Amino acid sequence: MNEIKIKKDTIYVERKNVYGNELIYPVCKQAKLFALLSGQKTLSDVTIHQVKQLGYSVREHIDREL
């Protein structure tokens, strides 16, 4: 039986400070899917670690006007 190889990909997240807590929100479709699978609106450190173990890289998306 051949091992299934997952293509290395990137997900994008955004950090927000909410009532003194730094939370990580999914930005792209894949990141939102991982949050949905974890049962949360945000991505925890544990979830991000597991996503990285699947071969994904996690990048911070900064949405600001120049």
C-alpha distance (Angstrom), angle and dihedral (degrees) to the residues before:
residue distance angle dihedral
M1 . . .
N2 3.82 . .
E3 3.78 120.8 .
I4 3.81 114.7 -115.7
K5 3.81 110.9 -121.4
I6 3.79 118.4 -150.0
K7 3.79 114.8 -144.1
K8 3.79 111.2 -119.8
D9 3.77 109.0 -111.7
T10 3.77 140.5 165.9
I11 3.79 130.6 -117.6
Y12 3.80 124.2 -163.6
V13 3.79 125.8 -138.0
E14 3.80 137.4 175.5
R15 3.80 126.6 -140.8
K16 3.81 117.5 -138.4
N17 3.77 130.4 179.1
V18 3.81 108.6 -135.4
Y19 3.82 117.1 -178.6
G20 3.81 90.5 -27.3
N21 3.80 94.7 -47.4
E22 3.80 119.8 111.9
L23 3.79 107.5 -136.7
I24 3.79 128.8 -174.9
Y25 3.81 114.7 -137.3
P26 3.80 124.3 -166.2
V27 3.81 115.4 -116.7
C28 3.81 106.5 177.2
K29 3.80 128.9 55.8
Q30 3.82 94.5 -104.5
A31 3.81 93.1 49.5
K32 3.81 89.9 50.0
L33 3.80 88.9 51.8
F34 3.81 91.2 53.5
A35 3.82 90.0 50.0
L36 3.81 89.8 49.9
L37 3.81 91.1 50.0
S38 3.81 90.2 50.8
G39 3.82 90.6 50.8
Q40 3.81 94.1 -120.8
K41 3.80 138.8 104.5
T42 3.80 90.6 -134.7
L43 3.80 133.3 44.5
S44 3.80 116.4 -112.0
D45 3.80 124.9 -149.4
V46 3.81 88.9 -105.4
T47 3.82 92.3 52.6
I48 3.81 91.7 47.8
H49 3.80 89.9 50.3
Q50 3.82 90.5 52.0
V51 3.82 91.6 47.1
K52 3.80 89.0 53.7
Q53 3.80 90.3 50.0
L54 3.81 87.4 57.4
G55 3.81 88.7 60.4
Y56 3.80 100.1 -98.6
S57 3.77 124.3 130.0
V58 3.80 119.1 -141.4
R59 3.80 118.7 -139.9
E60 3.79 129.3 -176.5
H61 3.80 114.7 -120.6
I62 3.79 112.8 -148.5
D63 3.79 113.0 -160.7
R64 3.77 109.1 -166.9
E65 3.75 135.4 134.0
L66 3.80 118.6 -117.5
